[in-house]
Amino acid sequence: MTRRQRSAGDPLLAAALACAYAAFGWTFRGPRDRFWNRMTLTGLSLGTFALLAERSVANERPRRGDAVPGAASAAGLYAIFLLGDAAASRIMPRGHEEIDWVYSLRSLEPPAKIAARLALVIGPAEELFWRGFVQRRISRRFGRTRGWVLASAAYGAAHLVAGNATLVGAASVAGGYWGALAATGATMTSLIASHVFWDVGIFLLAPTRTVARS
């Protein structure tokens, strides 16, 4: 791609990001008791868009063996977050409070229902959109490394609407981690497996902090 083509911009990518940011704002700023409904609808919308807009994602076929590297990478990210939780609580003035707010979302629905939402819609959709559509599209224009950096930054920035600095930091770390895997050749199936294992593991099965259900 020439410099002139790069400077012309990518209207579809710009529009998709604008819609994604608006959807995240609606998800995090709406009534708290309906959070999971909004999050699921946002996931369905972004994931479906990615499948329709990015041919390389739609054409990629799942591979059974990808669950193993997906689980292994999820374990690696979980270890990073165990360390990060302690650091955030010490460094950030509201670290404990902001982490507790995230975990308090577990009280809004039964754990099995949240797990189903995370595994069947939210986790897969985030990988399809942010790594499958956004990162691949940026990488084709600016190269693999810059594509990884810019897409990871876009993913982290989408969480600014939550008004939770710790959540933004966590999303940036996780997005950068999965983005690095994508940039080094991880398949979409393994990325989805990693995201799902990590979501369900850190949010429901083995949280880094214990928060009483309300």
VENWOJO-V198049 format. One record per residue. N is the residue number from 1. RES is the residue in one small letter. SS is DSSP state (A for helix, B for strand, O for the rest). NEAR is the number of other C-alpha atoms within 8 Angstrom. D_FIRST is the distance of its C-alpha to the first C-alpha in whole Angstrom. Layout:
n=N res=RES ss=SS near=NEAR d_first=D_FIRST
n=N res=RES ss=SS near=NEAR d_first=D_FIRST
This chain:
n=1 res=m ss=O near=6 d_first=0
n=2 res=t ss=O near=5 d_first=4
n=3 res=r ss=A near=6 d_first=7
n=4 res=r ss=A near=6 d_first=8
n=5 res=q ss=A near=8 d_first=6
n=6 res=r ss=A near=10 d_first=7
n=7 res=s ss=A near=6 d_first=10
n=8 res=a ss=O near=6 d_first=11
n=9 res=g ss=O near=6 d_first=12
n=10 res=d ss=O near=6 d_first=12
n=11 res=p ss=A near=6 d_first=16
n=12 res=l ss=A near=6 d_first=17
n=13 res=l ss=A near=9 d_first=16
n=14 res=a ss=A near=8 d_first=18
n=15 res=a ss=A near=8 d_first=21
n=16 res=a ss=A near=8 d_first=21
n=17 res=l ss=A near=8 d_first=22
n=18 res=a ss=A near=8 d_first=24
n=19 res=c ss=A near=8 d_first=26
n=20 res=a ss=A near=10 d_first=26
n=21 res=y ss=A near=9 d_first=27
n=22 res=a ss=A near=8 d_first=30
n=23 res=a ss=A near=9 d_first=31
n=24 res=f ss=A near=13 d_first=31
n=25 res=g ss=A near=11 d_first=34
n=26 res=w ss=A near=9 d_first=36
n=27 res=t ss=A near=11 d_first=36
n=28 res=f ss=A near=10 d_first=37
n=29 res=r ss=A near=9 d_first=39
n=30 res=g ss=O near=9 d_first=41
n=31 res=p ss=O near=6 d_first=45
n=32 res=r ss=A near=7 d_first=45
n=33 res=d ss=A near=6 d_first=47
n=34 res=r ss=A near=8 d_first=44
n=35 res=f ss=A near=11 d_first=41
n=36 res=w ss=A near=10 d_first=41
n=37 res=n ss=A near=7 d_first=41
n=38 res=r ss=A near=10 d_first=38
n=39 res=m ss=A near=11 d_first=36
n=40 res=t ss=A near=11 d_first=36
n=41 res=l ss=A near=8 d_first=35
n=42 res=t ss=A near=11 d_first=32
n=43 res=g ss=A near=12 d_first=31
n=44 res=l ss=A near=11 d_first=32
n=45 res=s ss=A near=8 d_first=30
n=46 res=l ss=A near=13 d_first=27
n=47 res=g ss=A near=13 d_first=27
n=48 res=t ss=A near=9 d_first=27
n=49 res=f ss=A near=9 d_first=24
n=50 res=a ss=A near=13 d_first=22
n=51 res=l ss=A near=11 d_first=23
n=52 res=l ss=A near=8 d_first=23
n=53 res=a ss=A near=7 d_first=19
n=54 res=e ss=O near=10 d_first=18
n=55 res=r ss=A near=8 d_first=18
n=56 res=s ss=A near=6 d_first=18
n=57 res=v ss=A near=12 d_first=21
n=58 res=a ss=A near=8 d_first=23
n=59 res=n ss=O near=6 d_first=23
n=60 res=e ss=O near=7 d_first=24
n=61 res=r ss=O near=5 d_first=27
n=62 res=p ss=O near=7 d_first=30
n=63 res=r ss=O near=6 d_first=31
n=64 res=r ss=O near=5 d_first=35
n=65 res=g ss=O near=6 d_first=34
n=66 res=d ss=A near=12 d_first=32
n=67 res=a ss=A near=11 d_first=34
n=68 res=v ss=A near=8 d_first=36
n=69 res=p ss=A near=10 d_first=33
n=70 res=g ss=A near=16 d_first=32
n=71 res=a ss=A near=12 d_first=36
n=72 res=a ss=A near=9 d_first=35
n=73 res=s ss=A near=9 d_first=33
n=74 res=a ss=A near=12 d_first=34
n=75 res=a ss=A near=9 d_first=37
n=76 res=g ss=A near=8 d_first=35
n=77 res=l ss=A near=11 d_first=34
n=78 res=y ss=A near=10 d_first=38
n=79 res=a ss=A near=8 d_first=39
n=80 res=i ss=A near=8 d_first=36
n=81 res=f ss=A near=10 d_first=38
n=82 res=l ss=A near=9 d_first=41
n=83 res=l ss=A near=8 d_first=41
n=84 res=g ss=A near=8 d_first=39
n=85 res=d ss=A near=9 d_first=42
n=86 res=a ss=A near=8 d_first=44
n=87 res=a ss=A near=8 d_first=42
n=88 res=a ss=A near=11 d_first=41
n=89 res=s ss=A near=11 d_first=45
n=90 res=r ss=A near=8 d_first=46
n=91 res=i ss=A near=7 d_first=43
n=92 res=m ss=O near=8 d_first=42
n=93 res=p ss=O near=6 d_first=45
n=94 res=r ss=O near=7 d_first=45
n=95 res=g ss=A near=12 d_first=43
n=96 res=h ss=A near=8 d_first=46
n=97 res=e ss=A near=7 d_first=46
n=98 res=e ss=A near=12 d_first=43
n=99 res=i ss=A near=11 d_first=43
n=100 res=d ss=A near=10 d_first=46
n=101 res=w ss=A near=8 d_first=44
n=102 res=v ss=A near=8 d_first=42
n=103 res=y ss=A near=11 d_first=44
n=104 res=s ss=A near=12 d_first=46
n=105 res=l ss=A near=7 d_first=44
n=106 res=r ss=A near=12 d_first=46
n=107 res=s ss=A near=8 d_first=49
n=108 res=l ss=A near=8 d_first=48
n=109 res=e ss=O near=7 d_first=48
n=110 res=p ss=O near=8 d_first=49
n=111 res=p ss=A near=8 d_first=47
n=112 res=a ss=A near=6 d_first=47
n=113 res=k ss=A near=8 d_first=45
n=114 res=i ss=A near=11 d_first=43
n=115 res=a ss=A near=10 d_first=42
n=116 res=a ss=A near=9 d_first=41
n=117 res=r ss=A near=11 d_first=39
n=118 res=l ss=A near=12 d_first=37
n=119 res=a ss=A near=13 d_first=37
n=120 res=l ss=A near=8 d_first=36
n=121 res=v ss=A near=12 d_first=34
n=122 res=i ss=A near=13 d_first=33
n=123 res=g ss=A near=13 d_first=32
n=124 res=p ss=A near=14 d_first=30
n=125 res=a ss=A near=13 d_first=28
n=126 res=e ss=A near=12 d_first=27
n=127 res=e ss=A near=13 d_first=25
n=128 res=l ss=A near=16 d_first=24
n=129 res=f ss=A near=13 d_first=23
n=130 res=w ss=A near=11 d_first=22
n=131 res=r ss=A near=14 d_first=20
n=132 res=g ss=A near=13 d_first=20
n=133 res=f ss=A near=13 d_first=18
n=134 res=v ss=A near=11 d_first=17
n=135 res=q ss=A near=15 d_first=16
n=136 res=r ss=A near=10 d_first=14
n=137 res=r ss=A near=10 d_first=12
n=138 res=i ss=A near=13 d_first=12
n=139 res=s ss=A near=13 d_first=11
n=140 res=r ss=A near=10 d_first=8
n=141 res=r ss=A near=9 d_first=7
n=142 res=f ss=A near=9 d_first=9
n=143 res=g ss=O near=9 d_first=10
n=144 res=r ss=A near=9 d_first=13
n=145 res=t ss=A near=8 d_first=16
n=146 res=r ss=A near=10 d_first=14
n=147 res=g ss=A near=16 d_first=14
n=148 res=w ss=A near=14 d_first=18
n=149 res=v ss=A near=10 d_first=19
n=150 res=l ss=A near=10 d_first=18
n=151 res=a ss=A near=14 d_first=19
n=152 res=s ss=A near=13 d_first=22
n=153 res=a ss=A near=11 d_first=23
n=154 res=a ss=A near=8 d_first=22
n=155 res=y ss=A near=12 d_first=24
n=156 res=g ss=A near=14 d_first=27
n=157 res=a ss=A near=9 d_first=27
n=158 res=a ss=A near=10 d_first=28
n=159 res=h ss=A near=12 d_first=31
n=160 res=l ss=A near=10 d_first=32
n=161 res=v ss=A near=10 d_first=34
n=162 res=a ss=A near=9 d_first=36
n=163 res=g ss=O near=6 d_first=38
n=164 res=n ss=O near=9 d_first=38
n=165 res=a ss=A near=8 d_first=37
n=166 res=t ss=A near=11 d_first=37
n=167 res=l ss=A near=12 d_first=36
n=168 res=v ss=A near=12 d_first=32
n=169 res=g ss=A near=9 d_first=33
n=170 res=a ss=A near=9 d_first=33
n=171 res=a ss=A near=11 d_first=30
n=172 res=s ss=A near=13 d_first=28
n=173 res=v ss=A near=9 d_first=30
n=174 res=a ss=A near=9 d_first=29
n=175 res=g ss=A near=12 d_first=26
n=176 res=g ss=A near=12 d_first=25
n=177 res=y ss=A near=9 d_first=27
n=178 res=w ss=A near=10 d_first=25
n=179 res=g ss=A near=14 d_first=22
n=180 res=a ss=A near=9 d_first=22
n=181 res=l ss=A near=10 d_first=24
n=182 res=a ss=A near=12 d_first=21
n=183 res=a ss=A near=10 d_first=19
n=184 res=t ss=O near=6 d_first=21
n=185 res=g ss=O near=6 d_first=21
n=186 res=a ss=O near=9 d_first=24
n=187 res=t ss=O near=8 d_first=24
n=188 res=m ss=A near=13 d_first=24
n=189 res=t ss=A near=12 d_first=28
n=190 res=s ss=A near=13 d_first=29
n=191 res=l ss=A near=14 d_first=27
n=192 res=i ss=A near=13 d_first=29
n=193 res=a ss=A near=13 d_first=32
n=194 res=s ss=A near=15 d_first=32
n=195 res=h ss=A near=13 d_first=31
n=196 res=v ss=A near=12 d_first=34
n=197 res=f ss=A near=12 d_first=37
n=198 res=w ss=A near=14 d_first=36
n=199 res=d ss=A near=12 d_first=37
n=200 res=v ss=A near=12 d_first=40
n=201 res=g ss=A near=10 d_first=41
n=202 res=i ss=A near=11 d_first=40
n=203 res=f ss=A near=11 d_first=41
n=204 res=l ss=A near=11 d_first=44
n=205 res=l ss=A near=7 d_first=45
n=206 res=a ss=O near=7 d_first=45
n=207 res=p ss=O near=10 d_first=44
n=208 res=t ss=O near=8 d_first=44
n=209 res=r ss=O near=7 d_first=47
n=210 res=t ss=O near=5 d_first=50
n=211 res=v ss=O near=7 d_first=50
n=212 res=a ss=O near=5 d_first=53
n=213 res=r ss=O near=6 d_first=53
n=214 res=s ss=O near=4 d_first=54
